[in-house]
Amino acid sequence: MDTLIQERICPLEELTPYQGCSAMVDGEQVALFYIPSAGVFAVQNWDPIGQAFVISRGIVGDVKGQLCVASPLYKQHFCLKSGQCIENDEVTLRVYPVNVEDGHVILTLAE
C-alpha cells in the first residue's frame, strides 16, 4: 500500500492566474496552474511527446469544454483534470491531487 505524502508547495498568491509555473517536488518536476474559477491543477512537467520539461510554459485554454494546457513544443492539448492528451488517446500526463489549505498550495504524492 502506498504512503501518501502531503507537500506544501507555495502560497496561492505566488501563482499567477492562467500561467503555469514549475516546482520540484520529491525529485519530480510538477507543473502548477491556477485557474481562479476552477482551482489549482498539478500535472507532470515532462512533455512525453516533445521529450522536454516544458508543460508549465504551455498556454491554458479550453478544448470542447475541457480545461487544458497546450504544450509549447508541438501544441498537443492535455486535460488539466485527467492529464489525457486530447489529440492522442495513448498519451497522458501524471496528475497530482492538489488542495489549497490556509492559503497554501498542498500537493499529495504517493510514496
C-alpha positions in Angstrom: 0.0 0.0 0.0 1.3 3.4 -1.0 2.1 6.0 1.7 0.6 9.4 0.9 2.9 12.5 1.5 1.5 16.0 1.5 3.9 18.6 0.4 3.4 22.3 0.9 4.4 24.0 -2.4 3.8 27.7 -2.1 1.3 30.4 -1.0 -1.5 30.6 -3.5 -0.8 34.3 -4.0 2.5 33.4 -5.6 0.7 31.6 -8.5 -0.2 33.9 -11.4 -3.7 33.1 -12.7 -3.8 31.3 -16.1 0.0 31.0 -16.2 1.9 27.8 -15.4 4.9 27.5 -13.0 7.1 24.5 -12.2 8.1 23.1 -8.8 10.5 20.3 -7.9 8.6 18.0 -5.6 10.2 14.9 -4.2 12.6 14.8 -7.2 9.8 15.3 -9.7 9.1 18.4 -11.8 5.5 19.4 -11.5 3.6 22.0 -13.5 1.1 24.0 -11.5 -1.8 26.0 -13.0 -4.1 28.3 -11.1 -7.5 28.9 -12.8 -9.4 31.2 -10.4 -12.9 29.8 -11.5 -11.8 26.2 -11.2 -8.9 25.9 -8.7 -5.3 24.7 -8.8 -4.1 21.9 -11.0 -0.9 19.9 -10.9 0.5 17.7 -13.7 3.9 16.4 -14.6 6.1 19.0 -16.3 7.6 16.4 -18.7 6.1 16.6 -22.2 6.0 12.9 -23.3 5.7 13.8 -27.0 8.2 16.7 -27.2 10.5 14.9 -24.7 11.3 18.0 -22.6 10.3 19.6 -19.3 8.0 22.3 -20.8 4.4 21.8 -19.8 4.5 24.6 -17.3 5.2 27.0 -20.2 2.1 25.9 -22.1 -0.9 28.0 -22.8 -4.0 27.3 -20.8 -7.4 27.1 -22.6 -10.5 25.1 -23.3 -11.0 22.4 -25.8 -14.6 21.1 -26.2 -15.4 22.2 -22.7 -12.3 20.7 -21.0 -9.7 22.9 -19.3 -6.4 22.1 -20.9 -2.8 23.2 -21.4 -1.2 23.2 -24.9 2.4 22.0 -25.0 4.6 24.8 -26.2 6.5 22.4 -28.4 4.1 20.5 -30.7 0.9 22.1 -29.4 -0.8 18.9 -28.2 -3.5 19.7 -25.6 -3.6 17.9 -22.2 -6.7 18.0 -20.0 -5.7 19.6 -16.6 -8.1 17.3 -14.7 -7.2 13.9 -16.1 -3.9 14.5 -17.9 -5.3 12.9 -21.1 -3.9 14.2 -24.4 -6.9 15.4 -26.5 -5.2 14.5 -29.8 -3.8 11.1 -28.8 -5.7 8.7 -26.5 -2.5 6.7 -25.8 -0.7 9.7 -24.1 -1.4 11.1 -20.7 0.3 13.2 -18.1 0.6 12.2 -14.5 -1.9 14.2 -12.4 -1.3 15.1 -8.8 -4.1 15.8 -6.2 -3.8 19.4 -5.1 -5.6 21.4 -2.4 -5.4 24.9 -1.1 -5.3 25.0 2.7 -4.9 28.1 4.8 -3.8 30.0 1.6 -1.1 27.4 0.7 -1.0 25.0 -2.2 -0.6 21.4 -0.9 0.3 18.6 -3.3 -0.3 14.9 -2.4 2.2 12.3 -3.6 2.2 8.5 -3.3 5.4 7.1 -2.0 
